[in-house]
Amino acid sequence: CAVADDACVANGLTAFVARFGRLDFLVNIAGIGGRSAPLWEQTLSEWDQIFRVNMTGVFLCSRAVIGKMREQRYGRIVNIASVAGKEGNPNMCAYSATKAAVIGFTKSIAKEVATEGICVNAVSPAVVRTRILEQLTEEQVGYMTAKIPMRRTGTVEEIAAVVHFLASPDCSFVTGQTYDASGGRCTY
């Protein structure tokens, strides 16, 4: 299902609930980095595509599940942001802007549903070896990795461990937060 397609998301939710009866958590993880280029070389089409996947997808998927979670009086939403959303990365202005938007969106909806048993949080990884890095140059990846005090990229398993907690019933008094999984890059 395309996360930026409203009908597709709605149909997917309907099918999921019909099969499983309830929906306890959503992890908004779909994302694209786009072409590495300075602002003046970016096209509106590239900008729009990155925003459609990275932010509109988060909006549509979150909006789709909130009703069921409110009905259940329980739910967890975990949005995958990025260190780029806090610090910005050169030649990645659209990606950085979408991840900053995800952080603000997370804080806003967390407050909207805070009294309804729903916790909404984000994870802000630094560089993690995933397919999104294939869209970047080795120079770009090296630049980002050099800023990490641990001097390495994160693993999918390390990010999954943070997501696991945030999506669990144990995460009952934490909402509206962004957890850095950055190898020490973000210490503020």
C-alpha positions as CSV (number, residue, x, y, z in Angstrom):
1,C,0.0,0.0,0.0
2,A,1.3,3.5,-0.8
3,V,1.4,5.4,2.5
4,A,0.6,8.7,0.7
5,D,-2.6,7.3,-0.9
6,D,-5.6,8.0,1.4
7,A,-7.9,5.3,-0.1
8,C,-5.1,2.7,0.1
9,V,-4.4,3.5,3.7
10,A,-8.1,3.4,4.6
11,N,-8.6,0.1,2.8
12,G,-5.5,-1.4,4.5
13,L,-6.8,-0.4,7.9
14,T,-10.2,-1.9,7.3
15,A,-8.7,-5.2,6.2
16,F,-6.4,-5.2,9.2
17,V,-9.1,-4.6,11.7
18,A,-11.4,-7.1,10.0
19,R,-8.7,-9.8,10.3
20,F,-7.3,-9.0,13.8
21,G,-10.2,-7.2,15.5
22,R,-8.0,-4.5,17.1
23,L,-5.0,-2.3,16.4
24,D,-2.6,-1.8,19.3
25,F,0.2,0.1,17.6
26,L,1.4,1.8,14.4
27,V,5.0,2.4,13.4
28,N,5.3,5.0,10.7
29,I,8.6,3.9,9.1
30,A,8.2,4.5,5.4
31,G,10.6,7.1,4.1
32,I,12.8,8.2,1.2
33,G,15.9,10.4,1.2
34,G,15.7,11.8,-2.3
35,R,18.6,12.9,-4.4
36,S,21.6,14.5,-2.6
37,A,21.8,18.0,-4.0
38,P,21.8,21.6,-2.8
39,L,18.6,23.5,-2.6
40,W,19.1,25.4,-5.8
41,E,19.3,22.1,-7.7
42,Q,16.2,20.6,-6.1
43,T,13.0,20.5,-8.2
44,L,9.5,21.0,-6.9
45,S,8.7,17.5,-8.0
46,E,11.5,16.0,-5.9
47,W,10.4,18.1,-2.9
48,D,6.8,17.1,-3.3
49,Q,7.7,13.4,-3.6
50,I,9.7,13.4,-0.4
51,F,7.0,15.3,1.5
52,R,4.3,12.9,0.2
53,V,6.1,9.8,1.6
54,N,7.8,11.2,4.6
55,M,5.2,13.5,6.1
56,T,1.8,13.0,4.2
57,G,2.2,9.3,4.8
58,V,2.7,9.8,8.5
59,F,-0.4,12.1,8.6
60,L,-2.6,9.7,6.6
61,C,-1.6,6.5,8.5
62,S,-1.9,8.2,11.9
63,R,-5.3,9.8,11.1
64,A,-6.5,6.4,9.9
65,V,-5.7,4.5,13.1
66,I,-6.6,7.2,15.7
67,G,-10.3,6.5,15.5
68,K,-9.9,2.8,16.3
69,M,-7.3,3.6,19.0
70,R,-9.7,6.1,20.6
71,E,-12.5,3.6,20.5
72,Q,-10.2,1.0,22.2
73,R,-8.9,3.7,24.7
74,Y,-5.5,2.3,23.9
75,G,-2.8,2.6,21.3
76,R,0.8,3.5,20.5
77,I,2.0,5.4,17.5
78,V,5.8,5.5,16.9
79,N,7.0,7.8,14.1
80,I,10.5,7.5,12.7
81,A,12.1,10.9,12.5
82,S,15.8,11.6,12.0
83,V,18.7,13.5,13.5
84,A,18.4,15.5,10.2
85,G,15.1,16.8,11.5
86,K,16.8,18.3,14.5
87,E,20.1,19.5,13.0
88,G,19.6,19.6,9.2
89,N,21.9,17.9,6.8
90,P,23.5,19.8,3.8
91,N,22.2,18.7,0.4
92,M,19.2,17.1,2.1
93,C,16.9,20.0,2.8
94,A,13.6,18.3,1.8
95,Y,14.4,15.2,3.9
96,S,15.5,17.3,6.8
97,A,12.4,19.4,6.6
98,T,10.1,16.4,6.6
99,K,11.8,14.8,9.6
100,A,11.5,18.1,11.5
101,A,7.8,18.1,10.6
102,V,7.4,14.6,11.9
103,I,8.8,15.7,15.3
104,G,6.4,18.6,15.5
105,F,3.5,16.4,14.3
106,T,4.4,13.8,17.0
107,K,4.3,16.4,19.8
108,S,1.0,17.8,18.6
109,I,-1.0,14.6,18.2
110,A,0.4,13.3,21.5
111,K,-1.2,16.2,23.3
112,E,-4.5,15.7,21.4
113,V,-4.9,12.1,22.6
114,A,-3.0,12.1,25.9
115,T,-6.1,11.4,28.0
116,E,-7.3,8.6,25.8
117,G,-4.8,5.8,26.6
118,I,-2.8,6.6,23.4
119,C,0.9,7.4,23.5
120,V,2.6,9.0,20.5
121,N,6.4,9.2,20.3
122,A,9.2,9.4,17.7
123,V,12.6,7.8,17.3
124,S,15.3,10.0,15.8
125,P,18.1,7.8,14.4
126,A,21.4,9.0,13.1
127,V,22.8,7.0,10.2
128,V,21.5,3.5,10.1
129,R,22.5,1.0,7.4
130,T,19.2,0.7,5.4
131,R,18.3,1.0,1.7
132,I,17.7,4.7,2.2
133,L,21.5,5.1,2.3
134,E,21.7,3.8,-1.3
135,Q,20.2,7.1,-2.4
136,L,23.2,9.0,-0.9
137,T,26.8,9.3,-2.0
138,E,29.5,7.6,0.1
139,E,30.8,11.2,0.8
140,Q,27.4,12.1,2.3
141,V,27.3,8.9,4.4
142,G,30.9,9.5,5.6
143,Y,30.1,13.1,6.5
144,M,27.1,12.0,8.7
145,T,29.0,9.0,10.3
146,A,32.0,11.2,11.2
147,K,29.7,13.3,13.4
148,I,28.8,10.2,15.5
149,P,31.0,9.9,18.6
150,M,30.7,6.1,18.4
151,R,32.1,6.4,14.8
152,R,29.8,3.9,13.3
153,T,26.3,3.6,11.9
154,G,23.5,2.2,13.9
155,T,21.8,-1.1,13.2
156,V,18.2,-1.8,12.4
157,E,18.1,-4.0,15.5
158,E,19.2,-1.1,17.7
159,I,16.4,1.1,16.4
160,A,13.9,-1.7,16.7
161,A,14.7,-2.1,20.4
162,V,13.7,1.5,21.0
163,V,10.6,1.2,18.9
164,H,9.7,-2.1,20.7
165,F,9.6,-0.2,24.0
166,L,7.6,2.8,22.6
167,A,5.0,0.4,21.1
168,S,4.6,-1.6,24.2
169,P,2.2,-1.4,27.2
170,D,5.3,-0.6,29.3
171,C,5.4,2.8,27.6
172,S,2.4,4.1,29.5
173,F,3.6,7.5,30.9
174,V,5.7,8.6,27.9
175,T,4.2,10.6,25.1
176,G,5.2,13.4,22.8
177,Q,8.9,12.6,23.1
178,T,11.5,12.1,20.5
179,Y,14.2,9.5,21.4
180,D,17.6,9.9,19.8
181,A,19.3,6.7,18.7
182,S,22.3,8.5,17.4
183,G,25.5,6.9,18.9
184,G,26.0,10.1,20.9
185,R,25.6,12.6,18.1
186,C,22.7,14.3,19.8
187,T,23.5,15.2,23.4
188,Y,21.1,18.1,23.8
